[in-house]
Amino acid sequence: MGAPIFERTGYRVKVVGIASAHFDQDGRTILLAMELPAIIAALKAALRRGKATSLAATAVPKSGAKRIKPEQGSDTGAKFLSP
């Protein structure tokens, strides 16, 4: 899914989470989601200051993964990392 979860406060709307799956259990819909981590708040603040590129450049994966740019990809589909 990857659908955003919004919170409305007065006239403001913000994304507070990302839905990853849903299913029905005993007649109720169950939604599996995650809260957005603090890095999202830092990224949004950097965007407002016009400094988002320097923040994004420091986010290097620590799991041995390599960063793939769009023009470097292949037609094999999504890539997943194992913990």
Backbone hydrogen bonds in HBPLUS format (Angstrom, degrees):
<---DONOR---> <-ACCEPTOR-->    atom                        ^
c    i                          cat <-CA-CA->   ^        H-A-AA   ^      H-
h    n   atom  resd res      DA  || num        DHA   H-A  angle D-A-AA Bond
n    s   type  num  typ     dist DA aas  dist angle  dist       angle   num
A0002-GLY N   A0019-ALA O   2.86 MM  17  5.35 128.1  2.14 149.3 164.4     1
A0019-ALA N   A0003-ALA O   2.71 MM  16  5.11 168.3  1.72 161.7 160.1     2
A0005-ILE N   A0017-GLY O   2.83 MM  12  4.96 149.8  1.93 141.7 136.9     3
A0016-VAL N   A0005-ILE O   2.78 MM  11  5.76 164.8  1.81 167.2 172.5     4
A0007-GLU N   A0014-LYS O   2.81 MM   7  5.44 149.3  1.91 155.3 165.7     5
A0014-LYS N   A0007-GLU O   2.99 MM   7  5.44 157.1  2.05 146.4 153.4     6
A0009-THR N   A0012-ARG O   2.85 MM   3  5.28 162.3  1.88 154.4 160.4     7
A0012-ARG N   A0009-THR O   2.98 MM   3  5.28 156.0  2.03 137.3 134.2     8
A0036-LEU N   A0016-VAL O   3.40 MM  20  6.04 154.1  2.47 128.5 127.1     9
A0018-ILE N   A0034-MET O   2.98 MM  16  5.54 153.5  2.05 153.3 161.7    10
A0034-MET N   A0018-ILE O   3.03 MM  16  5.54 152.5  2.10 142.0 149.4    11
A0020-SER N   A0032-LEU O   2.76 MM  12  5.69 168.1  1.77 152.3 156.4    12
A0021-ALA N   A0032-LEU O   3.27 MM  11  5.13 156.5  2.33 140.2 139.6    13
A0032-LEU N   A0021-ALA O   2.74 MM  11  5.13 172.4  1.74 152.5 155.1    14
A0023-PHE N   A0030-ILE O   2.91 MM   7  5.34 150.2  2.00 146.1 155.9    15
A0030-ILE N   A0023-PHE O   2.68 MM   7  5.34 176.6  1.68 174.4 174.6    16
A0025-GLN N   A0028-ARG O   2.75 MM   3  5.28 162.3  1.78 155.3 160.4    17
A0028-ARG N   A0025-GLN O   2.99 MM   3  5.28 159.8  2.03 112.2 118.7    18
A0040-ILE N   A0037-PRO O   3.04 MM   3  5.84 152.2  2.12 121.2 127.4    19
A0041-ALA N   A0038-ALA O   3.04 MM   3  5.26 117.4  2.45 102.5 116.8    20
A0042-ALA N   A0038-ALA O   3.08 MM   4  6.47 157.2  2.14 151.9 158.7    21
A0043-LEU N   A0039-ILE O   2.80 MM   4  5.99 151.4  1.88 143.1 151.3    22
A0044-LYS N   A0040-ILE O   2.84 MM   4  6.09 160.4  1.88 152.5 157.3    23
A0045-ALA N   A0041-ALA O   3.01 MM   4  6.21 157.5  2.06 145.1 151.1    24
A0046-ALA N   A0042-ALA O   2.94 MM   4  6.16 153.2  2.01 143.6 151.3    25
A0047-LEU N   A0043-LEU O   2.83 MM   4  6.13 149.6  1.93 148.2 156.9    26
A0048-ARG N   A0044-LYS O   3.01 MM   4  6.33 156.4  2.07 147.7 153.2    27
A0049-ARG N   A0045-ALA O   3.07 MM   4  6.37 142.1  2.22 140.6 150.9    28
A0050-GLY N   A0046-ALA O   2.91 MM   4  5.99 112.5  2.38 136.4 153.6    29
A0051-LYS N   A0046-ALA O   2.77 MM   5  4.85 156.6  1.82 151.1 148.3    30
A0050-GLY N   A0047-LEU O   3.08 MM   3  4.93 147.4  2.19  96.4 106.5    31
A0056-ALA N   A0052-ALA O   2.92 MM   4  6.08 167.2  1.93 157.2 160.6    32
A0057-ALA N   A0053-THR O   3.04 MM   4  6.06 148.5  2.15 139.8 147.9    33
A0058-THR N   A0055-LEU O   3.19 MM   3  5.50 143.8  2.33 103.7 113.3    34
A0059-ALA N   A0056-ALA O   3.23 MM   3  5.44 156.4  2.29 106.1 113.1    35
A0060-VAL N   A0058-THR O   2.97 MM   2  5.76 124.3  2.29 111.2  95.1    36
A0072-GLN N   A0069-LYS O   2.82 MM   3  5.22 151.4  1.90 116.0 125.7    37
A0073-GLY N   A0070-PRO O   3.39 MM   3  5.50 157.5  2.44 103.7 109.8    38
